[in-house]
């Protein structure tokens, strides 16, 4: 009986440890990422490559004063998140991306997007958190979260459950 109880306990502990999710961060600052393309013409454009986790990379892309992120998987396949389809306003990604990891495998990505919703006052910004799931079936945006007091907690909770959520449709 003691052996059976011990085996059950070890199974539960092993499953719990394996199921834990942790965060790892990637800087998105253009000074910490490799510049792949840059065009300084009117409106400008930029594409930078930032180190990721588990063989993944992130491309930060800017065009017409709007930024987005593309997830590049270990095989080199690009998964554009197209933040500009979530809001038409001028926008900029935050300083870092948060990978939600189960062991060594990323299961989701959280990126802050600072949006200029008031064209009369470009200094006035609203800070959203965008959650993208990373699964074998799809890598796409699942949540576009407006600011709240518990914004970061809500984004992590959404990220940890994102695998079962559908991809958001563009506006």
DSSP file (Angstrom, degrees, kcal/mol; ACC not computed):
  #  RESIDUE AA STRUCTURE BP1 BP2  ACC     N-H-->O    O-->H-N    N-H-->O    O-->H-N    TCO  KAPPA ALPHA  PHI   PSI    X-CA   Y-CA   Z-CA
    1    1 A X     >        0   0    0      0, 0.0     4,-2.2     0, 0.0     5,-0.2   0.000 360.0 360.0 360.0 -41.7    0.0    0.0    0.0
    2    2 A X  H  >  +     0   0    0      1,-0.2     4,-2.5     2,-0.2     5,-0.2   0.886 360.0  52.7 -62.6 -37.8    2.8    2.4    0.9
    3    3 A X  H  > S+     0   0    0      2,-0.2     4,-2.5     1,-0.2    -1,-0.2   0.910 109.3  48.4 -64.3 -42.9    4.5    1.7   -2.5
    4    4 A X  H  > S+     0   0    0      2,-0.2     4,-2.2     1,-0.2    -1,-0.2   0.905 112.3  48.6 -64.4 -42.4    1.3    2.5   -4.4
    5    5 A X  H  X S+     0   0    0     -4,-2.2     4,-2.4     2,-0.2    -2,-0.2   0.915 111.8  49.6 -63.4 -43.7    0.8    5.7   -2.4
    6    6 A X  H  X S+     0   0    0     -4,-2.5     4,-2.6     2,-0.2    -2,-0.2   0.909 110.7  49.6 -62.7 -43.6    4.5    6.7   -3.1
    7    7 A X  H  X S+     0   0    0     -4,-2.5     4,-2.2     2,-0.2    -1,-0.2   0.907 111.1  49.3 -62.8 -41.7    4.1    6.0   -6.8
    8    8 A X  H  X S+     0   0    0     -4,-2.2     4,-2.2     2,-0.2    -2,-0.2   0.915 111.6  49.5 -63.1 -43.1    0.9    8.1   -7.0
    9    9 A X  H  X S+     0   0    0     -4,-2.4     4,-2.5     1,-0.2    -2,-0.2   0.930 111.2  48.7 -61.7 -46.7    2.6   11.0   -5.1
   10   10 A X  H  X S+     0   0    0     -4,-2.6     4,-2.7     1,-0.2    -1,-0.2   0.877 110.1  52.3 -63.3 -37.8    5.7   10.9   -7.5
   11   11 A X  H  X S+     0   0    0     -4,-2.2     4,-2.5     2,-0.2    -1,-0.2   0.930 111.0  46.6 -62.5 -45.9    3.4   10.9  -10.5
   12   12 A X  H  X S+     0   0    0     -4,-2.2     4,-2.4     2,-0.2    -2,-0.2   0.922 114.6  46.8 -63.6 -45.3    1.5   13.9   -9.3
   13   13 A X  H  X S+     0   0    0     -4,-2.5     4,-2.5     2,-0.2     5,-0.2   0.926 113.4  49.2 -63.3 -45.1    4.7   15.8   -8.4
   14   14 A X  H  X S+     0   0    0     -4,-2.7     4,-2.2     1,-0.2    -2,-0.2   0.918 113.0  46.6 -61.1 -44.9    6.3   14.9  -11.8
   15   15 A X  H  X S+     0   0    0     -4,-2.5     4,-1.9    -5,-0.2    -1,-0.2   0.903 112.5  50.6 -64.4 -41.9    3.2   16.0  -13.7
   16   16 A X  H  X S+     0   0    0     -4,-2.4     4,-0.8     2,-0.2    -2,-0.2   0.919 111.4  46.9 -63.9 -45.3    3.0   19.3  -11.8
   17   17 A X  H >< S+     0   0    0     -4,-2.5     3,-0.8     1,-0.2    -1,-0.2   0.921 114.1  47.9 -63.0 -44.2    6.6   20.2  -12.3
   18   18 A X  H 3< S+     0   0    0     -4,-2.2    -1,-0.2     1,-0.2    -2,-0.2   0.820 111.1  51.7 -65.7 -31.6    6.3   19.4  -16.1
   19   19 A X  H 3< S+     0   0    0     -4,-1.9    -1,-0.2    -5,-0.2    -2,-0.2   0.579  82.8 114.7 -84.4 -10.1    3.1   21.4  -16.4
   20   20 A X    <<  -     0   0    0     -4,-0.8    83,-0.6    -3,-0.8     2,-0.4  -0.321  55.3-147.9 -65.5 143.4    4.6   24.6  -14.8
   21   21 A X  E     -A  102   0A   0     81,-0.2     2,-0.3    79,-0.0    81,-0.2  -0.928  17.3-178.6-115.0 136.9    4.8   27.5  -17.1
   22   22 A X  E     -A  101   0A   0     79,-2.4    79,-3.5    -2,-0.4     2,-0.4  -0.827  22.7-115.3-129.0 167.1    7.6   30.2  -16.7
   23   23 A X  E     -A  100   0A   0     -2,-0.3     2,-0.3    77,-0.2    77,-0.2  -0.855  22.3-178.4-108.8 141.6    8.5   33.4  -18.5
   24   24 A X  E     -A   99   0A   0     75,-1.9    75,-3.4    -2,-0.4     2,-0.3  -0.987  20.2-140.1-132.2 141.9   11.6   34.2  -20.5
   25   25 A X  E     -A   98   0A   0     -2,-0.3     2,-0.4    73,-0.2    73,-0.2  -0.818  12.2-165.4-113.8 144.7   12.1   37.6  -22.0
   26   26 A X  E     -A   97   0A   0     71,-2.3    71,-2.9    -2,-0.3     2,-0.1  -0.994  25.4-125.5-122.4 125.7   13.5   38.8  -25.4
   27   27 A X  E     -A   96   0A   0     -2,-0.4    69,-0.3    69,-0.2    24,-0.1  -0.474  18.7-170.8 -67.7 142.1   14.5   42.5  -25.9
   28   28 A X        +     0   0    0     67,-2.9    68,-0.2    -2,-0.1    -1,-0.1   0.336  42.2 126.7-112.2   2.1   12.8   44.1  -28.9
   29   29 A X    >>  -     0   0    0     66,-0.8     3,-2.1     1,-0.1     4,-0.6  -0.394  65.7-130.5 -63.8 132.8   14.9   47.3  -28.9
   30   30 A X  T 34 S+     0   0    0      1,-0.3     3,-0.2     2,-0.2    -1,-0.1   0.703 107.3  61.2 -62.3 -18.3   16.5   48.0  -32.3
   31   31 A X  T 34 S+     0   0    0      1,-0.2    -1,-0.3     3,-0.1    -2,-0.1   0.656 109.1  42.0 -79.0 -15.6   19.9   48.5  -30.6
   32   32 A X  T <4 S+     0   0    0     -3,-2.1     2,-0.3     2,-0.1    -2,-0.2   0.390 108.4  69.9-110.1   0.8   19.8   44.9  -29.3
   33   33 A X  S  < S-     0   0    0     -4,-0.6     2,-0.5    -3,-0.2    17,-0.2  -0.832  88.6-104.7-116.8 156.7   18.5   43.3  -32.4
   34   34 A X  E     -E   49   0B   0     15,-2.6    15,-3.1    -2,-0.3     2,-0.5  -0.678  33.2-126.9 -82.4 125.9   20.2   42.7  -35.8
   35   35 A X  E     +E   48   0B   0     -2,-0.5    13,-0.3    13,-0.2     3,-0.1  -0.618  32.6 171.3 -74.8 123.7   19.0   45.1  -38.5
   36   36 A X  E     +     0   0B   0     11,-3.1     2,-0.3    -2,-0.5    12,-0.2   0.783  68.3   4.5 -98.0 -39.1   17.9   43.1  -41.6
   37   37 A X  E     +E   47   0B   0     10,-2.0    10,-2.3     2,-0.0    -1,-0.4  -0.993  61.3 177.6-146.7 147.6   16.4   46.0  -43.6
   38   38 A X  E     +E   46   0B   0     -2,-0.3     2,-0.4     8,-0.2     8,-0.2  -0.939   6.1 179.5-155.1 132.9   16.1   49.7  -43.2
   39   39 A X  E     -E   45   0B   0      6,-2.5     6,-2.3    -2,-0.3    -2,-0.0  -0.973   8.5-168.9-134.3 117.3   14.6   52.4  -45.4
   40   40 A X        +     0   0    0     -2,-0.4     3,-0.2     4,-0.2    -1,-0.1   0.320  48.0 120.8 -91.5   8.5   14.7   56.0  -44.1
   41   41 A X  S >  S-     0   0    0      1,-0.2     3,-1.7     2,-0.1    -2,-0.1  -0.042  83.3 -52.0 -62.1 174.5   12.4   57.4  -46.8
   42   42 A X  T 3  S+     0   0    0      1,-0.3    -1,-0.2     2,-0.1    22,-0.1  -0.235 135.4  11.5 -51.7 130.0    9.1   59.1  -45.8
   43   43 A X  T 3  S-     0   0    0     -3,-0.2    22,-0.9    20,-0.1    -1,-0.3  -0.060 105.9-147.1  87.4 -33.8    7.2   56.8  -43.5
   44   44 A X    <   -     0   0    0     -3,-1.7    20,-1.2    20,-0.1    21,-0.3   0.441   9.3-136.3  57.1 160.1   10.3   54.7  -43.2
   45   45 A X  E     -EF  39  63B   0     -6,-2.3    -6,-2.5    18,-0.2     2,-0.3  -0.985  17.5-178.0-149.0 156.3   10.5   51.0  -42.8
   46   46 A X  E     -EF  38  62B   0     16,-2.0    16,-2.8    -2,-0.3     2,-0.4  -0.990  10.4-171.5-154.3 143.6   12.6   48.7  -40.6
   47   47 A X  E     +EF  37  61B   0    -10,-2.3   -11,-3.1    -2,-0.3   -10,-2.0  -0.948  16.1 175.6-140.1 121.3   13.0   44.9  -40.1
   48   48 A X  E     -EF  35  60B   0     12,-2.5    12,-2.2    -2,-0.4     2,-0.5  -0.911  23.4-137.0-125.0 152.8   15.1   43.6  -37.3
   49   49 A X  E     -EF  34  59B   0    -15,-3.1   -15,-2.6    -2,-0.3     2,-0.4  -0.947  20.0-168.9-113.5 124.2   15.8   40.1  -36.0
   50   50 A X  E     - F   0  58B   0      8,-3.5     8,-2.4    -2,-0.5   -17,-0.1  -0.876  28.5-106.5-112.7 141.7   15.8   39.5  -32.2
   51   51 A X  E     - F   0  57B   0     -2,-0.4     6,-0.2     6,-0.2     2,-0.1  -0.340  42.6-179.5 -63.3 145.4   17.0   36.4  -30.5
   52   52 A X        -     0   0    0      4,-1.0     2,-0.3   -26,-0.1     5,-0.2  -0.152  25.4 -85.3-120.2-143.5   14.3   34.2  -29.1
   53   53 A X  S >  S+     0   0    0      1,-0.1     3,-2.6    -2,-0.1    53,-0.1  -0.932  93.2  14.6-133.0 155.0   14.1   30.9  -27.2
   54   54 A X  T 3  S-     0   0    0     -2,-0.3    20,-0.2     1,-0.3    -1,-0.1   0.788 135.1 -49.1  55.0  32.5   14.1   27.3  -28.2
   55   55 A X  T 3  S+     0   0    0      1,-0.3    -1,-0.3    -3,-0.1     2,-0.2   0.404 110.9 125.8  87.4  -3.3   15.4   28.0  -31.7
   56   56 A X    <   -     0   0    0     -3,-2.6    -4,-1.0    17,-0.1    -1,-0.3  -0.535  38.6-168.1 -86.1 154.9   12.7   30.7  -32.3
   57   57 A X  E     -FG  51  72B   0     15,-2.2    15,-2.7    -6,-0.2     2,-0.4  -0.895  13.0-135.8-132.1 164.4   13.5   34.3  -33.4
   58   58 A X  E     -FG  50  71B   0     -8,-2.4    -8,-3.5    -2,-0.3     2,-0.5  -0.987   6.8-154.9-123.1 135.3   11.4   37.4  -33.6
   59   59 A X  E     -FG  49  70B   0     11,-2.8    11,-2.5    -2,-0.4     2,-0.6  -0.948   8.0-155.2-105.0 125.8   11.3   39.9  -36.4
   60   60 A X  E     -FG  48  69B   0    -12,-2.2   -12,-2.5    -2,-0.5     2,-0.4  -0.898  17.5-169.8 -97.9 125.4   10.3   43.4  -35.5
   61   61 A X  E     -FG  47  68B   0      7,-2.4     7,-2.2    -2,-0.6     2,-0.4  -0.956   9.0-173.3-124.2 134.0    8.8   45.1  -38.5
   62   62 A X  E     +FG  46  67B   0    -16,-2.8   -16,-2.0    -2,-0.4     2,-0.3  -0.987  13.1 155.4-128.1 137.7    7.9   48.8  -38.9
   63   63 A X  E >   +FG  45  66B   0      3,-2.4     3,-1.1    -2,-0.4   -18,-0.2  -0.928  69.5   1.1-157.2 136.0    6.2   50.5  -41.8
   64   64 A X  T 3  S-     0   0    0    -20,-1.2   -20,-0.1    -2,-0.3   -19,-0.1   0.871 128.9 -57.8  53.4  41.7    4.1   53.7  -42.0
   65   65 A X  T 3  S+     0   0    0    -22,-0.9    26,-1.7   -21,-0.3     2,-0.4   0.764 115.8 112.0  61.4  29.2    4.7   54.4  -38.2
   66   66 A X  E <   -G   63   0B   0     -3,-1.1    -3,-2.4    24,-0.2     2,-0.3  -0.991  50.3-157.3-129.6 139.8    3.2   51.0  -37.3
   67   67 A X  E     +G   62   0B   0     -2,-0.4     2,-0.3    -5,-0.2    -5,-0.2  -0.853  15.0 165.9-119.2 154.5    5.0   48.1  -35.8
   68   68 A X  E     -G   61   0B   0     -7,-2.2    -7,-2.4    -2,-0.3     2,-0.4  -0.899  25.7-124.0-149.1 177.1    4.4   44.4  -35.6
   69   69 A X  E     -G   60   0B   0     -2,-0.3    12,-2.0    -9,-0.2     2,-0.4  -0.981  10.2-159.1-130.9 142.4    6.2   41.2  -34.8
   70   70 A X  E     -GH  59  80B   0    -11,-2.5   -11,-2.8    -2,-0.4     2,-0.5  -0.988  16.1-140.1-117.9 130.6    6.7   38.0  -36.8
   71   71 A X  E     -GH  58  79B   0      8,-2.1     8,-2.8    -2,-0.4     2,-0.6  -0.786  13.0-159.4 -88.9 129.3    7.6   34.8  -35.0
   72   72 A X  E     -GH  57  78B   0    -15,-2.7   -15,-2.2    -2,-0.5     6,-0.2  -0.947  12.6-146.2-110.6 116.7   10.2   32.7  -36.9
   73   73 A X    >   -     0   0    0      4,-2.5     3,-2.5    -2,-0.6   -18,-0.1  -0.211  33.0 -92.9 -78.5 172.3   10.1   29.0  -35.8
   74   74 A X  T 3  S+     0   0    0      1,-0.3    -1,-0.1   -20,-0.2   -18,-0.1   0.736 126.4  56.3 -58.9 -23.3   13.2   26.8  -35.6
   75   75 A X  T 3  S-     0   0    0      2,-0.1    -1,-0.3     1,-0.0     3,-0.1   0.509 121.1-107.5 -84.9  -4.6   12.6   25.6  -39.2
   76   76 A X    <   +     0   0    0     -3,-2.5     2,-0.3     1,-0.3    -2,-0.1   0.466  69.5 147.4  92.5   2.2   12.7   29.2  -40.5
   77   77 A X        -     0   0    0      1,-0.0    -4,-2.5    -5,-0.0     2,-0.4  -0.572  42.1-136.2 -74.1 130.9    8.9   29.4  -41.1
   78   78 A X  E     -H   72   0B   0     -2,-0.3     2,-0.5    -6,-0.2    -6,-0.2  -0.722  15.9-168.0 -92.5 137.4    7.6   32.9  -40.5
   79   79 A X  E     -H   71   0B   0     -8,-2.8    -8,-2.1    -2,-0.4     2,-0.2  -0.825  15.0-153.1-123.2  88.1    4.4   33.5  -38.6
   80   80 A X  E     -H   70   0B   0     -2,-0.5   -10,-0.2   -10,-0.2    59,-0.1  -0.417  10.4-167.2 -66.5 130.7    3.3   37.1  -39.1
   81   81 A X        -     0   0    0    -12,-2.0    60,-0.2    -2,-0.2    -1,-0.2   0.662  18.0-155.6 -92.3 -18.4    1.2   38.4  -36.3
   82   82 A X    >   -     0   0    0    -13,-0.3     3,-2.2     1,-0.1     4,-0.3   0.884  16.1-178.2  47.5  59.2    0.2   41.6  -38.2
   83   83 A X  G >> S+     0   0    0      1,-0.3     3,-2.2     2,-0.2     4,-1.0   0.800  75.4  71.5 -56.1 -29.9   -0.6   43.9  -35.3
   84   84 A X  G 34 S+     0   0    0      1,-0.3    -1,-0.3     2,-0.2    -2,-0.1   0.679  89.9  61.0 -66.1 -14.5   -1.6   46.6  -37.7
   85   85 A X  G <4 S+     0   0    0     -3,-2.2    86,-2.4     1,-0.2    -1,-0.3   0.606 100.2  55.5 -81.6 -12.3   -4.7   44.5  -38.5
   86   86 A X  T <4 S+     0   0    0     -3,-2.2     2,-0.3     1,-0.3    -2,-0.2   0.767 125.3   9.2 -88.2 -28.9   -5.8   44.8  -34.9
   87   87 A X     <  -     0   0    0     -4,-1.0    -1,-0.3     2,-0.1     4,-0.0  -0.983  58.0-149.9-149.9 138.9   -5.7   48.6  -34.8
   88   88 A X        +     0   0    0     -2,-0.3     3,-0.1    -3,-0.1    -4,-0.1   0.532  68.8 102.1 -85.8  -5.5   -5.2   51.1  -37.7
   89   89 A X  S    S-     0   0    0      1,-0.1    28,-0.1   -23,-0.0    -2,-0.1  -0.236  87.8 -82.9 -78.2 164.2   -3.5   53.7  -35.5
   90   90 A X  E     + B   0 116A   0     26,-0.6    26,-2.8   -24,-0.1     2,-0.3  -0.382  61.5 175.6 -60.3 144.4    0.2   54.4  -35.2
   91   91 A X  E     - B   0 115A   0    -26,-1.7     2,-0.3    24,-0.2    24,-0.2  -0.985  26.7-161.5-154.4 159.8    1.8   52.0  -32.9
   92   92 A X  E     - B   0 114A   0     22,-2.0    22,-3.1    -2,-0.3     2,-0.1  -0.991  25.9-120.6-145.0 137.3    5.1   50.8  -31.4
   93   93 A X  E     - B   0 113A   0     -2,-0.3    20,-0.2    20,-0.2     4,-0.1  -0.373  37.5-104.0 -72.6 157.7    6.0   47.5  -29.7
   94   94 A X  E     -     0   0A   0     18,-2.4    -1,-0.1     2,-0.2   -66,-0.1  -0.013  38.5 -90.9 -71.5-177.4    7.2   47.5  -26.2
   95   95 A X  E    S+     0   0A   0    -68,-0.1   -67,-2.9     1,-0.1   -66,-0.8   0.691 102.4  18.0 -73.5 -20.2   10.8   47.1  -25.1
   96   96 A X  E     -A   27   0A   0    -69,-0.3    16,-0.6   -68,-0.2     2,-0.4  -0.987  63.7-132.7-150.8 158.1   10.6   43.3  -24.7
   97   97 A X  E     -AB  26 111A   0    -71,-2.9   -71,-2.3    -2,-0.3     2,-0.6  -0.872  20.9-140.4-108.2 146.4    8.6   40.2  -25.5
   98   98 A X  E     -AB  25 110A   0     12,-2.8    12,-2.6    -2,-0.4     2,-0.4  -0.937  11.0-157.6-111.0 116.5    7.6   37.7  -22.9
   99   99 A X  E     -AB  24 109A   0    -75,-3.4   -75,-1.9    -2,-0.6     2,-0.6  -0.779   9.9-144.1 -87.9 132.4    7.7   34.0  -24.0
  100  100 A X  E     -AB  23 108A   0      8,-2.6     7,-3.4    -2,-0.4     8,-1.2  -0.902  26.3-163.8 -97.2 121.5    5.6   31.7  -21.9
  101  101 A X  E     -AB  22 106A   0    -79,-3.5   -79,-2.4    -2,-0.6     2,-0.6  -0.868  26.7-163.8-115.2 136.1    7.5   28.4  -21.6
  102  102 A X  E >  S-AB  21 105A   0      3,-2.8     3,-1.7    -2,-0.4     2,-0.4  -0.936  81.6 -47.1-111.2 102.9    6.5   24.9  -20.6
  103  103 A X  T 3  S-     0   0    0     -2,-0.6   -81,-0.1   -83,-0.6    -2,-0.0  -0.607 122.6 -25.8  68.4-126.0    9.9   23.4  -20.0
  104  104 A X  T 3  S+     0   0    0     -2,-0.4     2,-0.5    -3,-0.1    -1,-0.2   0.334 120.9  94.8 -98.8   5.6   12.1   24.4  -22.9
  105  105 A X  E <  S-B  102   0A   0     -3,-1.7    -3,-2.8     2,-0.0     2,-0.3  -0.866  71.7-133.8-105.0 122.0    9.2   24.8  -25.3
  106  106 A X  E     +B  101   0A   0     -2,-0.5    -5,-0.2    -5,-0.2     3,-0.1  -0.549  24.5 175.4 -70.3 135.0    7.5   28.1  -26.0
  107  107 A X  E     +     0   0A   0     -7,-3.4    27,-2.3     1,-0.3     2,-0.3   0.562  63.8   0.8-112.5 -16.5    3.7   27.9  -25.8
  108  108 A X  E     -BC 100 133A   0     -8,-1.2    -8,-2.6    25,-0.3     2,-0.4  -0.984  57.3-138.0-164.2 164.8    2.8   31.6  -26.2
  109  109 A X  E     -BC  99 132A   0     23,-2.4    23,-2.7    -2,-0.3     2,-0.5  -0.995   9.7-160.2-132.9 138.5    4.2   35.1  -26.7
  110  110 A X  E     +BC  98 131A   0    -12,-2.6   -12,-2.8    -2,-0.4     2,-0.4  -0.984  13.6 178.5-119.8 128.2    3.1   38.3  -25.0
  111  111 A X  E     -BC  97 130A   0     19,-2.4    19,-3.0    -2,-0.5     2,-0.3  -0.995  24.3-132.9-130.8 134.7    4.0   41.7  -26.6
  112  112 A X  E     - C   0 129A   0    -16,-0.6   -18,-2.4    -2,-0.4     2,-0.5  -0.688  20.0-164.3 -81.3 136.5    3.1   45.1  -25.4
  113  113 A X  E     -BC  93 128A   0     15,-2.6    15,-2.7    -2,-0.3     2,-0.6  -0.970   6.7-155.0-126.4 115.8    1.7   47.4  -28.2
  114  114 A X  E     -BC  92 127A   0    -22,-3.1   -22,-2.0    -2,-0.5     2,-0.4  -0.810  19.4-164.4 -91.5 119.4    1.6   51.2  -27.5
  115  115 A X  E     -BC  91 126A   0     11,-3.1    11,-2.6    -2,-0.6     2,-1.1  -0.888  22.1-144.0-116.1 132.9   -1.1   52.7  -29.7
  116  116 A X  E     +B   90   0A   0    -26,-2.8   -26,-0.6    -2,-0.4     9,-0.2  -0.780  30.6 164.6 -90.1  92.8   -1.7   56.3  -30.6
  117  117 A X        +     0   0    0     -2,-1.1     2,-0.7     7,-0.3    -1,-0.2   0.657  61.0  66.5 -86.5 -15.7   -5.5   56.3  -30.7
  118  118 A X    >   -     0   0    0      6,-0.6     3,-1.3     3,-0.3     6,-0.3  -0.877  61.8-171.9-109.4 100.3   -5.8   60.1  -30.6
  119  119 A X  T 3  S+     0   0    0     -2,-0.7     3,-0.3     1,-0.3    -1,-0.1   0.697  85.4  59.7 -66.6 -19.0   -4.4   61.5  -33.8
  120  120 A X  T 3  S+     0   0    0      1,-0.3     2,-0.4    -3,-0.1    -1,-0.3   0.727 114.2  35.5 -78.7 -22.1   -4.8   65.1  -32.4
  121  121 A X    X   +     0   0    0     -3,-1.3     3,-1.5     3,-0.1    -3,-0.3  -0.795  65.6 179.9-134.4  89.7   -2.4   64.2  -29.5
  122  122 A X  T 3  S+     0   0    0     -2,-0.4    -1,-0.1    -3,-0.3    -3,-0.1   0.653  80.3  64.4 -69.9 -13.2    0.3   61.8  -30.6
  123  123 A X  T 3  S+     0   0    0     -7,-0.0     2,-0.6     2,-0.0    -1,-0.3   0.703  83.1  89.8 -78.4 -19.6    1.8   61.8  -27.1
  124  124 A X    <   +     0   0    0     -3,-1.5    -6,-0.6    -6,-0.3     2,-0.3  -0.692  61.0 173.0 -83.2 117.8   -1.4   60.2  -25.8
  125  125 A X        -     0   0    0     -2,-0.6     2,-0.4    -9,-0.2    -9,-0.2  -0.905  28.1-148.1-127.9 153.6   -1.0   56.4  -26.0
  126  126 A X  E     -C  115   0A   0    -11,-2.6   -11,-3.1    -2,-0.3     2,-0.7  -0.981  19.5-140.8-118.9 133.9   -2.9   53.4  -24.9
  127  127 A X  E     -C  114   0A   0     -2,-0.4     2,-0.2   -13,-0.2   -13,-0.2  -0.846  22.3-178.7-105.1 110.9   -0.9   50.3  -24.0
  128  128 A X  E     -C  113   0A   0    -15,-2.7   -15,-2.6    -2,-0.7     2,-0.5  -0.653  20.9-136.9 -99.7 158.1   -2.4   46.9  -25.0
  129  129 A X  E     -CD 112 145A   0     16,-2.0    16,-3.0    -2,-0.2     2,-0.5  -0.983  17.2-157.8-114.7 130.4   -1.0   43.4  -24.4
  130  130 A X  E     -CD 111 144A   0    -19,-3.0   -19,-2.4    -2,-0.5     2,-0.5  -0.912   2.6-159.3-110.5 131.2   -1.2   41.0  -27.4
  131  131 A X  E     -CD 110 143A   0     12,-2.2    11,-2.9    -2,-0.5    12,-1.6  -0.928   7.2-173.4-112.1 131.1   -1.1   37.3  -26.8
  132  132 A X  E     -CD 109 141A   0    -23,-2.7   -23,-2.4    -2,-0.5     9,-0.3  -0.985  16.9-137.8-122.3 133.4   -0.1   34.8  -29.6
  133  133 A X  E     -CD 108 140A   0      7,-2.3     7,-1.0    -2,-0.4     2,-0.5  -0.590   7.6-154.7 -85.2 152.7   -0.3   31.1  -29.2
  134  134 A X  E     + D   0 139A   0    -27,-2.3     2,-0.3    -2,-0.2     5,-0.2  -0.922  34.5 141.1-128.7 103.6    2.5   28.8  -30.5
  135  135 A X        -     0   0    0      3,-2.0   -28,-0.0    -2,-0.5   -29,-0.0  -0.827  63.9-104.5-133.4 172.0    1.2   25.3  -31.4
  136  136 A X  S    S+     0   0    0     -2,-0.3     3,-0.1     1,-0.2    -1,-0.1   0.850 121.4  45.8 -64.9 -33.6    1.9   22.7  -34.0
  137  137 A X  S    S-     0   0    0      1,-0.3     2,-0.3    -3,-0.0    -1,-0.2   0.849 126.3  -3.3 -80.6 -35.9   -1.4   23.6  -35.7
  138  138 A X        -     0   0    0      2,-0.1    -3,-2.0    25,-0.0     2,-0.4  -0.994  41.5-159.9-159.6 147.1   -1.2   27.4  -35.6
  139  139 A X  E     +D  134   0A   0     -2,-0.3     2,-0.3    -5,-0.2    -5,-0.2  -0.955  50.3 120.4-127.7 110.8    0.9   30.4  -34.4
  140  140 A X  E     -D  133   0A   0     -7,-1.0    -7,-2.3    -2,-0.4     2,-0.3  -0.970  66.3 -73.2-163.2 167.6   -1.4   33.4  -34.3
  141  141 A X  E     +D  132   0A   0     -2,-0.3    27,-3.1    -9,-0.3    -9,-0.3  -0.581  40.7 168.0 -74.4 131.2   -2.8   36.2  -32.2
  142  142 A X  E     +     0   0A   0    -11,-2.9     2,-0.4    -2,-0.3   -10,-0.2   0.609  62.4  33.8-115.0 -22.5   -5.5   35.0  -29.8
  143  143 A X  E     -D  131   0A   0    -12,-1.6   -12,-2.2    25,-0.1     2,-0.4  -0.999  45.9-171.9-141.3 139.7   -6.0   38.0  -27.4
  144  144 A X  E     -D  130   0A   0     -2,-0.4     2,-0.5   -14,-0.2   -14,-0.2  -0.889  28.6-163.6-126.7  95.8   -5.8   41.8  -27.8
  145  145 A X  E     -D  129   0A   0    -16,-3.0   -16,-2.0    -2,-0.4     3,-0.1  -0.729  10.6-142.9 -99.3 122.2   -6.1   43.0  -24.2
  146  146 A X        -     0   0    0     -2,-0.5   -18,-0.1   -18,-0.2    -1,-0.0  -0.388  43.2 -80.3 -72.1 155.9   -7.0   46.5  -23.2
  147  147 A X        +     0   0    0    -20,-0.1     2,-0.3    -2,-0.1    -1,-0.1  -0.292  58.6 157.5 -63.7 139.5   -5.2   48.0  -20.1
  148  148 A X    >   -     0   0    0     -3,-0.1     3,-1.2     1,-0.0     4,-0.2  -0.870  56.8 -95.0-143.7 176.4   -6.5   47.1  -16.6
  149  149 A X  T 3  S+     0   0    0     -2,-0.3     3,-0.2     1,-0.3    -2,-0.0   0.835 128.1  40.0 -65.2 -31.9   -4.9   47.0  -13.2
  150  150 A X  T 3> S+     0   0    0      1,-0.2     4,-2.8     2,-0.1    -1,-0.3  -0.104  78.2 135.0-108.8  34.7   -4.1   43.4  -13.5
  151  151 A X  H <> S+     0   0    0     -3,-1.2     4,-2.2     1,-0.2    -1,-0.2   0.881  71.0  45.1 -51.2 -52.0   -3.0   43.6  -17.2
  152  152 A X  H  > S+     0   0    0     -3,-0.2     4,-2.3     1,-0.2    -1,-0.2   0.908 114.1  49.3 -64.9 -42.7    0.1   41.5  -17.0
  153  153 A X  H  > S+     0   0    0      1,-0.2     4,-2.5     2,-0.2    -2,-0.2   0.929 111.5  49.5 -61.7 -45.6   -1.5   38.8  -14.9
  154  154 A X  H  X S+     0   0    0     -4,-2.8     4,-2.5     1,-0.2    -1,-0.2   0.882 110.5  50.7 -61.8 -39.0   -4.5   38.6  -17.3
  155  155 A X  H  X S+     0   0    0     -4,-2.2     4,-2.8    -5,-0.2    -1,-0.2   0.914 110.9  47.8 -66.8 -42.5   -2.1   38.3  -20.3
  156  156 A X  H  X S+     0   0    0     -4,-2.3     4,-2.5     2,-0.2    -2,-0.2   0.920 112.8  48.7 -64.4 -42.4   -0.1   35.5  -18.7
  157  157 A X  H  X S+     0   0    0     -4,-2.5     4,-0.9     2,-0.2    -2,-0.2   0.920 113.5  47.0 -62.8 -42.9   -3.3   33.6  -17.8
  158  158 A X  H >< S+     0   0    0     -4,-2.5     3,-0.6     1,-0.2     4,-0.4   0.907 112.1  50.9 -64.4 -41.8   -4.6   34.1  -21.4
  159  159 A X  H >< S+     0   0    0     -4,-2.8     3,-1.1     1,-0.2     4,-0.3   0.905 106.1  54.4 -62.1 -42.3   -1.2   33.0  -22.8
  160  160 A X  H 3< S+     0   0    0     -4,-2.5    -1,-0.2     1,-0.3    -2,-0.2   0.715 118.5  35.3 -67.5 -19.7   -1.2   29.8  -20.7
  161  161 A X  T X< S+     0   0    0     -4,-0.9     3,-1.2    -3,-0.6    -1,-0.3   0.297  88.5 103.2-111.1   6.4   -4.6   28.9  -22.0
  162  162 A X  G X   +     0   0    0     -3,-1.1     3,-2.1    -4,-0.4   -29,-0.2   0.731  58.9  79.3 -67.7 -23.7   -4.2   30.2  -25.6
  163  163 A X  G 3  S+     0   0    0     -4,-0.3    -1,-0.2     1,-0.3    -2,-0.1   0.798  98.1  44.1 -56.2 -29.8   -3.6   26.8  -27.3
  164  164 A X  G <  S+     0   0    0     -3,-1.2    -1,-0.3     2,-0.1     2,-0.3   0.433  96.7  97.0 -95.7   0.6   -7.3   26.1  -27.3
  165  165 A X  S <  S-     0   0    0     -3,-2.1     2,-0.1    -4,-0.2   -32,-0.1  -0.632  75.3-116.3 -91.5 147.4   -8.3   29.6  -28.4
  166  166 A X        -     0   0    0     -2,-0.3     2,-0.2   -24,-0.1    -1,-0.1  -0.380  37.3 -95.4 -75.0 160.5   -9.1   30.5  -32.0
  167  167 A X        -     0   0    0      1,-0.1   -25,-0.2    -2,-0.1     2,-0.2  -0.516  43.5-109.7 -72.1 141.7   -7.0   33.0  -34.0
  168  168 A X        -     0   0    0    -27,-3.1     2,-0.3    -2,-0.2   -27,-0.2  -0.474  29.3-127.2 -70.4 143.5   -8.3   36.6  -34.0
  169  169 A X        -     0   0    0     -2,-0.2    -1,-0.1     1,-0.1    -3,-0.0  -0.675  30.4-100.3 -88.0 147.1   -9.7   37.8  -37.2
  170  170 A X              0   0    0     -2,-0.3   -84,-0.2     1,-0.1    -1,-0.1  -0.293 360.0 360.0 -63.2 152.7   -8.4   41.1  -38.6
  171  171 A X              0   0    0    -86,-2.4    -1,-0.1    -3,-0.0   -85,-0.1   0.479 360.0 360.0 -71.5 360.0  -10.6   44.2  -38.1
